[in-house]
Amino acid sequence: LHQGSTRMQQSIDPAMRSPLRWAIAGFLLLFMTLALMRMRNLILLMEKRRPWVSELILKRGHR
């Protein structure tokens, strides 16, 4: 399990390289999703007095 330091080169054992890449990709997707959700909430907070926000809230409330 202990391996010398590498820089994502081919010297990383394939059994460890693939899960590492999947974990990095998953983290990036999670980060981007959370950043976009935060941006959406900030926009709604800044525009909360606009009519389109009220319509959006009413539309989502009737689900």
C-alpha positions in Angstrom: 0.0 0.0 0.0 2.9 2.4 0.6 4.4 3.8 -2.6 6.9 6.5 -3.3 5.7 9.9 -4.5 4.7 10.2 -8.1 3.1 12.9 -10.3 0.2 10.9 -11.7 2.7 9.1 -14.0 2.4 5.6 -15.2 4.5 4.4 -12.2 1.4 4.5 -10.0 0.0 1.0 -9.6 -3.1 0.7 -11.9 -5.1 -0.7 -9.0 -4.6 2.6 -7.3 -4.5 5.0 -10.3 -8.0 4.3 -11.6 -9.9 4.8 -8.2 -7.7 7.9 -7.6 -8.8 9.4 -10.9 -12.5 8.6 -10.3 -12.2 10.2 -6.8 -10.7 13.4 -8.2 -13.3 13.5 -11.0 -16.1 13.0 -8.5 -14.8 15.7 -6.2 -14.6 18.1 -9.1 -18.2 17.4 -10.1 -19.4 17.8 -6.5 -17.5 21.1 -6.2 -19.0 22.4 -9.4 -22.5 21.3 -8.5 -22.3 23.0 -5.1 -20.8 26.2 -6.6 -23.7 26.4 -9.1 -26.3 25.8 -6.4 -24.7 28.5 -4.3 -24.7 30.9 -7.2 -28.4 30.2 -7.9 -29.2 30.9 -4.3 -27.2 34.2 -4.3 -29.1 35.3 -7.4 -32.4 34.5 -5.9 -31.4 36.3 -2.7 -30.4 39.4 -4.6 -33.5 39.4 -6.8 -36.0 38.3 -4.1 -38.2 41.3 -4.6 -38.6 40.8 -8.4 -41.9 39.3 -9.7 -40.2 36.4 -11.5 -38.8 35.1 -8.2 -42.2 35.2 -6.6 -43.6 33.2 -9.6 -40.8 30.7 -9.4 -41.5 30.2 -5.7 -45.2 29.8 -6.3 -44.6 27.3 -9.1 -42.2 25.2 -7.0 -44.5 25.3 -4.0 -47.3 23.5 -5.9 -45.3 20.3 -6.6 
